[in-house]
Amino acid sequence: MNHIVTVQEAVTAFEPWMEPTSAELVAIEWEMPVILADVDLLDAEIVALDRTPTEVDERRIRRARRRALAARVALVNRTAGANLFGGVA
């Protein structure tokens, strides 16, 4: 009988070298408004999935799309003049 074993490491890593670096954490912090705006957009779309969207649902989705786009534009404008370490490019 052949045994099937995994060759990957555990999903939850405890080695310090596998933790996010400071630069990665800064990048996540910078992208958090975009992430939250995308979550709001997904929430609005999920609510409208199982029924015919009402006018209120459509407005909520449009507002969420505008917020997501604005968050992306703000991130691009913010990162255009500065790198992730806080210095000016």
N, CA and C atoms as an extended XYZ file, in Angstrom:
267
Properties=species:S:1:pos:R:3:atomname:S:1:resname:S:1:resid:I:1 pbc="F F F"
N         0.835       -1.176        0.000 N   MET     1
C         0.000        0.000        0.000 CA  MET     1
C         0.879        1.238        0.000 C   MET     1
N         0.595        2.178       -0.887 N   ASN     2
C         1.345        3.431       -0.960 CA  ASN     2
C         0.649        4.487       -0.116 C   ASN     2
N         1.424        5.155        0.690 N   HIS     3
C         0.875        6.214        1.528 CA  HIS     3
C         1.041        7.555        0.822 C   HIS     3
N         0.024        8.374        0.930 N   ILE     4
C         0.082        9.715        0.350 CA  ILE     4
C         0.484       10.673        1.463 C   ILE     4
N         1.564       11.381        1.249 N   VAL     5
C         2.033       12.341        2.239 CA  VAL     5
C         2.195       13.695        1.568 C   VAL     5
N         2.133       14.724        2.358 N   THR     6
C         2.333       16.066        1.811 CA  THR     6
C         3.809       16.403        1.822 C   THR     6
N         4.209       17.197        0.849 N   VAL     7
C         5.596       17.642        0.781 CA  VAL     7
C         5.690       19.135        1.079 C   VAL     7
N         4.559       19.749        1.355 N   GLN     8
C         4.549       21.173        1.664 CA  GLN     8
C         4.678       21.375        3.161 C   GLN     8
N         5.122       22.569        3.500 N   GLU     9
C         5.187       22.928        4.909 CA  GLU     9
C         3.785       23.254        5.405 C   GLU     9
N         3.634       23.328        6.695 N   ALA    10
C         2.340       23.649        7.278 CA  ALA    10
C         1.875       25.017        6.814 C   ALA    10
N         0.577       25.203        6.741 N   VAL    11
C         0.027       26.468        6.277 CA  VAL    11
C         0.370       27.591        7.243 C   VAL    11
N         0.285       27.327        8.519 N   THR    12
C         0.629       28.327        9.523 CA  THR    12
C         2.104       28.192        9.848 C   THR    12
N         2.863       29.185        9.473 N   ALA    13
C         4.311       29.133        9.667 CA  ALA    13
C         4.692       29.820       10.972 C   ALA    13
N         5.635       29.255       11.648 N   PHE    14
C         6.091       29.831       12.900 CA  PHE    14
C         7.522       30.341       12.815 C   PHE    14
N         8.195       30.072       11.722 N   GLU    15
C         9.558       30.542       11.578 CA  GLU    15
C         9.558       32.045       11.360 C   GLU    15
N        10.435       32.776       12.022 N   PRO    16
C        10.444       34.232       11.874 CA  PRO    16
C        10.741       34.693       10.453 C   PRO    16
N        11.477       33.916        9.686 N   TRP    17
C        11.807       34.334        8.329 CA  TRP    17
C        10.605       34.229        7.397 C   TRP    17
N         9.527       33.619        7.837 N   MET    18
C         8.334       33.482        7.000 CA  MET    18
C         7.290       34.558        7.309 C   MET    18
N         7.553       35.400        8.266 N   GLU    19
C         6.632       36.481        8.613 CA  GLU    19
C         6.754       37.613        7.603 C   GLU    19
N         5.718       38.450        7.471 N   PRO    20
C         5.815       39.591        6.550 CA  PRO    20
C         6.889       40.565        7.000 C   PRO    20
N         7.550       41.139        6.030 N   THR    21
C         8.579       42.128        6.341 CA  THR    21
C         7.909       43.464        6.662 C   THR    21
N         8.686       44.385        7.153 N   SER    22
C         8.162       45.717        7.451 CA  SER    22
C         7.648       46.393        6.186 C   SER    22
N         8.355       46.213        5.082 N   ALA    23
C         7.927       46.817        3.818 CA  ALA    23
C         6.594       46.237        3.356 C   ALA    23
N         6.411       44.931        3.532 N   GLU    24
C         5.142       44.314        3.156 CA  GLU    24
C         3.999       44.818        4.025 C   GLU    24
N         4.248       44.994        5.305 N   LEU    25
C         3.212       45.514        6.198 CA  LEU    25
C         2.848       46.957        5.851 C   LEU    25
N         3.840       47.753        5.470 N   VAL    26
C         3.586       49.130        5.044 CA  VAL    26
C         2.750       49.134        3.774 C   VAL    26
N         3.076       48.240        2.837 N   ALA    27
C         2.313       48.160        1.591 CA  ALA    27
C         0.859       47.773        1.857 C   ALA    27
N         0.656       46.842        2.768 N   ILE    28
C        -0.711       46.452        3.133 CA  ILE    28
C        -1.447       47.632        3.751 C   ILE    28
N        -0.771       48.370        4.608 N   GLU    29
C        -1.391       49.535        5.248 CA  GLU    29
C        -1.786       50.583        4.207 C   GLU    29
N        -0.925       50.798        3.222 N   TRP    30
C        -1.228       51.767        2.168 CA  TRP    30
C        -2.421       51.307        1.339 C   TRP    30
N        -2.538       49.998        1.108 N   GLU    31
C        -3.606       49.457        0.263 CA  GLU    31
C        -4.904       49.198        1.021 C   GLU    31
N        -4.913       49.370        2.327 N   MET    32
C        -6.101       49.053        3.127 CA  MET    32
C        -7.346       49.826        2.691 C   MET    32
N        -7.292       51.118        2.354 N   PRO    33
C        -8.505       51.786        1.881 CA  PRO    33
C        -9.079       51.148        0.611 C   PRO    33
N        -8.218       50.684       -0.277 N   VAL    34
C        -8.678       50.008       -1.498 CA  VAL    34
C        -9.324       48.675       -1.137 C   VAL    34
N        -8.712       47.951       -0.235 N   ILE    35
C        -9.249       46.657        0.189 CA  ILE    35
C       -10.622       46.838        0.821 C   ILE    35
N       -10.755       47.801        1.710 N   LEU    36
C       -12.036       48.037        2.375 CA  LEU    36
C       -13.112       48.506        1.393 C   LEU    36
N       -12.727       49.334        0.423 N   ALA    37
C       -13.683       49.781       -0.588 CA  ALA    37
C       -14.140       48.609       -1.450 C   ALA    37
N       -13.228       47.709       -1.778 N   ASP    38
C       -13.596       46.521       -2.546 CA  ASP    38
C       -14.530       45.611       -1.754 C   ASP    38
N       -14.295       45.493       -0.462 N   VAL    39
C       -15.184       44.690        0.388 CA  VAL    39
C       -16.582       45.297        0.407 C   VAL    39
N       -16.673       46.624        0.519 N   ASP    40
C       -17.978       47.290        0.485 CA  ASP    40
C       -18.688       47.040       -0.847 C   ASP    40
N       -17.939       47.087       -1.941 N   LEU    41
C       -18.518       46.826       -3.251 CA  LEU    41
C       -19.022       45.386       -3.340 C   LEU    41
N       -18.237       44.448       -2.867 N   LEU    42
C       -18.675       43.055       -2.873 CA  LEU    42
C       -19.919       42.859       -2.018 C   LEU    42
N       -19.958       43.498       -0.865 N   ASP    43
C       -21.145       43.411       -0.014 CA  ASP    43
C       -22.387       43.914       -0.741 C   ASP    43
N       -22.259       45.041       -1.416 N   ALA    44
C       -23.393       45.604       -2.145 CA  ALA    44
C       -23.830       44.683       -3.278 C   ALA    44
N       -22.879       44.077       -3.961 N   GLU    45
C       -23.221       43.178       -5.059 CA  GLU    45
C       -23.830       41.876       -4.553 C   GLU    45
N       -23.351       41.373       -3.437 N   ILE    46
C       -23.871       40.133       -2.867 CA  ILE    46
C       -25.323       40.313       -2.436 C   ILE    46
N       -25.636       41.462       -1.852 N   VAL    47
C       -27.006       41.716       -1.413 CA  VAL    47
C       -27.966       41.656       -2.598 C   VAL    47
N       -27.521       42.120       -3.748 N   ALA    48
C       -28.389       42.180       -4.922 CA  ALA    48
C       -28.383       40.888       -5.742 C   ALA    48
N       -27.606       39.900       -5.353 N   LEU    49
C       -27.499       38.682       -6.152 CA  LEU    49
C       -28.774       37.843       -6.178 C   LEU    49
N       -29.382       37.657       -5.041 N   ASP    50
C       -30.480       36.705       -4.945 CA  ASP    50
C       -31.862       37.316       -5.166 C   ASP    50
N       -31.913       38.535       -5.633 N   ARG    51
C       -33.199       39.172       -5.922 CA  ARG    51
C       -33.007       40.200       -7.021 C   ARG    51
N       -34.099       40.695       -7.524 N   THR    52
C       -34.024       41.771       -8.502 CA  THR    52
C       -33.587       43.032       -7.775 C   THR    52
N       -32.498       43.658       -8.230 N   PRO    53
C       -32.002       44.845       -7.519 CA  PRO    53
C       -33.017       45.982       -7.552 C   PRO    53
N       -33.220       46.573       -6.404 N   THR    54
C       -34.090       47.738       -6.310 CA  THR    54
C       -33.281       48.983       -6.661 C   THR    54
N       -33.957       50.104       -6.711 N   GLU    55
C       -33.258       51.362       -6.987 CA  GLU    55
C       -32.238       51.656       -5.894 C   GLU    55
N       -32.582       51.323       -4.667 N   VAL    56
C       -31.657       51.543       -3.548 CA  VAL    56
C       -30.416       50.647       -3.712 C   VAL    56
N       -30.622       49.396       -4.111 N   ASP    57
C       -29.490       48.490       -4.345 CA  ASP    57
C       -28.584       49.034       -5.442 C   ASP    57
N       -29.194       49.503       -6.524 N   GLU    58
C       -28.402       50.039       -7.630 CA  GLU    58
C       -27.612       51.266       -7.210 C   GLU    58
N       -28.215       52.127       -6.411 N   ARG    59
C       -27.485       53.306       -5.915 CA  ARG    59
C       -26.338       52.892       -5.008 C   ARG    59
N       -26.601       51.899       -4.152 N   ARG    60
C       -25.563       51.433       -3.236 CA  ARG    60
C       -24.378       50.857       -4.024 C   ARG    60
N       -24.659       50.097       -5.073 N   ILE    61
C       -23.593       49.525       -5.896 CA  ILE    61
C       -22.830       50.626       -6.623 C   ILE    61
N       -23.542       51.610       -7.179 N   ARG    62
C       -22.863       52.718       -7.869 CA  ARG    62
C       -21.964       53.486       -6.917 C   ARG    62
N       -22.470       53.777       -5.713 N   ARG    63
C       -21.648       54.497       -4.724 CA  ARG    63
C       -20.423       53.677       -4.337 C   ARG    63
N       -20.622       52.382       -4.155 N   ALA    64
C       -19.492       51.520       -3.778 CA  ALA    64
C       -18.463       51.459       -4.899 C   ALA    64
N       -18.923       51.410       -6.154 N   ARG    65
C       -17.980       51.422       -7.278 CA  ARG    65
C       -17.199       52.720       -7.328 C   ARG    65
N       -17.901       53.852       -7.101 N   ARG    66
C       -17.198       55.147       -7.095 CA  ARG    66
C       -16.179       55.217       -5.970 C   ARG    66
N       -16.541       54.712       -4.777 N   ARG    67
C       -15.593       54.716       -3.655 CA  ARG    67
C       -14.384       53.835       -3.952 C   ARG    67
N       -14.614       52.677       -4.569 N   ALA    68
C       -13.506       51.785       -4.908 CA  ALA    68
C       -12.579       52.441       -5.931 C   ALA    68
N       -13.172       53.079       -6.927 N   LEU    69
C       -12.357       53.765       -7.928 CA  LEU    69
C       -11.593       54.930       -7.300 C   LEU    69
N       -12.259       55.705       -6.458 N   ALA    70
C       -11.596       56.829       -5.790 CA  ALA    70
C       -10.457       56.346       -4.899 C   ALA    70
N       -10.642       55.219       -4.227 N   ALA    71
C        -9.584       54.675       -3.375 CA  ALA    71
C        -8.383       54.244       -4.218 C   ALA    71
N        -8.646       53.651       -5.376 N   ARG    72
C        -7.551       53.264       -6.257 CA  ARG    72
C        -6.801       54.486       -6.796 C   ARG    72
N        -7.556       55.502       -7.194 N   VAL    73
C        -6.925       56.732       -7.694 CA  VAL    73
C        -6.082       57.370       -6.602 C   VAL    73
N        -6.614       57.423       -5.386 N   ALA    74
C        -5.864       58.009       -4.275 CA  ALA    74
C        -4.581       57.225       -4.005 C   ALA    74
N        -4.657       55.896       -4.099 N   LEU    75
C        -3.464       55.079       -3.880 CA  LEU    75
C        -2.423       55.339       -4.958 C   LEU    75
N        -2.862       55.410       -6.212 N   VAL    76
C        -1.921       55.676       -7.309 CA  VAL    76
C        -1.286       57.052       -7.139 C   VAL    76
N        -2.099       58.052       -6.810 N   ASN    77
C        -1.557       59.396       -6.616 CA  ASN    77
C        -0.616       59.447       -5.426 C   ASN    77
N        -0.931       58.690       -4.387 N   ARG    78
C        -0.103       58.689       -3.179 CA  ARG    78
C         1.242       58.019       -3.445 C   ARG    78
N         1.222       56.930       -4.230 N   THR    79
C         2.463       56.194       -4.471 CA  THR    79
C         3.263       56.771       -5.636 C   THR    79
N         2.670       57.661       -6.425 N   ALA    80
C         3.385       58.230       -7.569 CA  ALA    80
C         4.575       59.075       -7.122 C   ALA    80
N         4.436       59.792       -6.008 N   GLY    81
C         5.501       60.681       -5.573 CA  GLY    81
C         6.325       60.153       -4.424 C   GLY    81
N         5.969       59.007       -3.899 N   ALA    82
C         6.705       58.473       -2.738 CA  ALA    82
C         6.811       56.964       -2.871 C   ALA    82
N         7.897       56.420       -2.347 N   ASN    83
C         7.992       54.971       -2.337 CA  ASN    83
C         7.407       54.446       -1.029 C   ASN    83
N         7.375       53.150       -0.857 N   LEU    84
C         6.741       52.554        0.327 CA  LEU    84
C         7.520       52.773        1.611 C   LEU    84
N         8.714       53.333        1.521 N   PHE    85
C         9.503       53.573        2.725 CA  PHE    85
C         9.380       55.010        3.212 C   PHE    85
N         8.492       55.777        2.587 N   GLY    86
C         8.231       57.117        3.046 CA  GLY    86
C         9.082       58.193        2.403 C   GLY    86
N        10.033       57.807        1.582 N   GLY    87
C        10.879       58.784        0.922 CA  GLY    87
C        10.251       59.271       -0.374 C   GLY    87
N        10.773       60.335       -0.899 N   VAL    88
C        10.285       60.876       -2.158 CA  VAL    88
C        11.078       60.248       -3.278 C   VAL    88
N        10.367       59.822       -4.325 N   ALA    89
C        11.030       59.165       -5.449 CA  ALA    89
C        11.769       60.152       -6.308 C   ALA    89
